[in-house]
Amino acid sequence: MVDDQGGVWIVTGIVLGVLLYALIVLMAVAGFTAVVPLVVLPPVVVGLIGANNLLGGGRGYGRNSGRATGRGQAPPVARRRGGAGGAPASEEPSSPT
């Protein structure tokens, strides 16, 4: 017995899915209109997933996942130079001359 890590089941699922889709298309061609959404939706979903990948969607390795880093803490905020309350460093007021 050969252990192929489930490859046979993947291929079996794909083949059975294609056969089922062909049967549904045949039913739609024969005039059974209740299956029309089942004919339309799979290509639309595949198209949307393909468009997402084409536009750079999804998360790859080395990309930010959008999750907080560390222990759920926000990243540190850069402090301004100056006094309390975020006031700018002491500047001389401009005097009209």
C-alpha positions in Angstrom: 0.0 0.0 0.0 1.4 3.4 -1.0 0.9 6.4 1.2 0.6 9.5 -1.0 -0.5 12.0 1.7 -4.1 12.2 0.5 -3.4 13.0 -3.2 -5.8 10.3 -4.3 -8.6 11.9 -2.4 -7.9 15.3 -3.8 -7.9 14.0 -7.3 -11.1 12.0 -6.6 -12.8 15.1 -5.2 -11.9 17.2 -8.2 -13.0 14.5 -10.7 -16.3 14.0 -8.9 -16.9 17.8 -8.6 -16.3 18.2 -12.3 -18.7 15.4 -13.1 -21.4 16.8 -10.8 -21.0 20.3 -12.4 -21.3 18.7 -15.8 -24.5 17.0 -14.7 -25.9 20.2 -13.4 -25.1 22.0 -16.6 -26.8 19.2 -18.5 -29.9 19.7 -16.3 -29.9 23.4 -17.0 -29.6 22.8 -20.8 -32.5 20.4 -20.5 -34.7 23.1 -19.1 -34.6 22.5 -15.4 -34.2 26.2 -14.4 -33.9 25.5 -10.6 -30.2 24.6 -11.1 -29.2 27.8 -12.9 -27.8 29.4 -9.7 -25.6 26.3 -9.3 -24.3 26.8 -12.8 -23.6 30.5 -12.4 -22.2 30.7 -8.9 -19.1 28.5 -9.1 -17.5 30.4 -12.0 -18.3 33.7 -10.3 -16.7 32.6 -7.1 -13.6 31.3 -8.9 -13.4 34.5 -10.8 -13.6 36.6 -7.7 -10.9 34.5 -6.0 -8.7 34.8 -9.1 -9.2 38.6 -9.2 -8.3 38.9 -5.6 -5.0 37.0 -6.2 -4.4 39.0 -9.4 -4.7 42.3 -7.4 -2.3 41.1 -4.7 -4.9 39.9 -2.1 -4.4 37.3 0.4 -1.5 37.0 2.8 1.8 35.6 1.8 4.9 34.8 3.7 6.7 37.8 5.1 3.7 40.1 4.8 2.0 41.8 7.7 -1.1 39.9 8.7 -2.7 43.0 10.1 -2.7 41.6 13.6 -1.2 43.2 16.7 2.3 42.2 17.5 3.6 41.3 20.9 1.0 40.7 23.6 -1.8 42.5 21.9 -0.3 45.9 22.7 -0.3 48.8 20.4 3.1 49.9 18.9 4.8 52.7 20.8 4.1 56.2 19.7 6.9 58.5 18.7 7.3 61.3 21.3 7.6 64.8 20.2 10.4 67.0 21.5 9.1 69.5 24.0 7.1 69.9 27.2 4.0 68.2 28.5 0.9 68.1 26.4 2.8 67.8 23.2 3.7 71.5 23.1 6.5 72.3 20.7 10.0 72.9 22.1 10.4 76.5 23.4 10.3 78.8 20.5 10.6 82.5 20.7 7.3 84.2 19.8 7.6 86.2 16.7 7.4 89.9 17.4 6.2 92.2 14.7 8.9 94.8 13.8 
